[in-house]
Amino acid sequence: MRPILMKGHERPLTYLKYNKDGDLLFSCAKDHTPTLWFADNGERLGTFRGHNGAVWCCDVSRDSMRLITGSADQTAKLWNVQTGAQLYTFNFDSPARSVDFSVGDKLAVITTDPFMELTSAIHVKRIAKDPSEQTGESVLILKGPQGRINRAVWGPLNRTIISAGEDAVIRIWDSETGKLLKEADKEIGHKKAITSLAKSSDGSHFLTGSLDKSAKLWDSRTLTLIKTYVTERPVNAVTMSPLLDHVVLGGGQDASAVTTTDHRAGKFEAKFFDKILQEEIGGVKGHFGPINALAFNPDGKSFSSGGEDGYVRLHHFDPDYFNIKI
């Protein structure tokens, strides 16, 4: 399995996202410029210019026509994927950390960071079919808990919003009323900040990764803890295969401690776990810094990882990967 090295970003990667068809890969980094790649050969298609801060997150509509990005420049932007043109800018009073389109792409949830006296917040915006009719008003604003919310995504049928972040508690909110419906049990939940959250392809369960060196699998409706995967380093990114029962965790230590690591090159690996047995089944090495972003192609036949080293590595699986037996 030879990875394709995709060089285009000048700063650490923050997020990777495939479109629904699995032929396009979007990457976000701290260099202000989200980039679009062909997902099969890693060829760079183009960039989306307009942000002037790190871009933390992105999401693409189901028809691959619209991209939404959230950035440290205190905006979230809507883009035309084909032309790279900016369609609309949502302005906030603090950095936009996470963005997620609802099923049907009529709504988007955007989270903003705590800043000065502001607490973190979750904003729900209407996304107009015609960009010229787009407005910036929020349908709903949820004032968040203490600390940063690192990810907020839509729950099943867009009825709920699932959020997770620095206070290590996963919360489920009613997306109509904004009422807090469920909180993860402190006993079984993460002990340190949650860095990442990935939904299964059918949305019935989701995976969280945390600095407490573990990842946990949860039921999207009941918030029941299903599985826990333990590793030996903080987890920055998680994803799961849409095809096989595999979970992938990526991590490393905080950027501030990077100089203290092992001098062996490519020590930072994406670890594969059996989703059901919770056992490690393998790893893919190669990054020269912590892995900050992971994404599985919707067809389950390839995955990509983005590192602190500024590279995106695209891995197409060998045939024998699909026959792994434990």
PyMOL commands that set and color helices and strands:
alter all, ss='L'
color gray80, all
select helices_A, chain A and resi 131-133+156-158+255-260+319-323
alter helices_A, ss='H'
color red, helices_A
select strands_A, chain A and resi 4-7+13-18+24-29+35-38+44-47+55-60+66-71+75-80+86-91+96-101+107-112+121-126+138-143+149-154+160-165+171-174+180-183+194-199+205-210+214-219+225-230+235-240+246-251+268-274+280-287+291-296+302-307+311-316
alter strands_A, ss='S'
color yellow, strands_A
deselect
rebuild
show_as cartoon
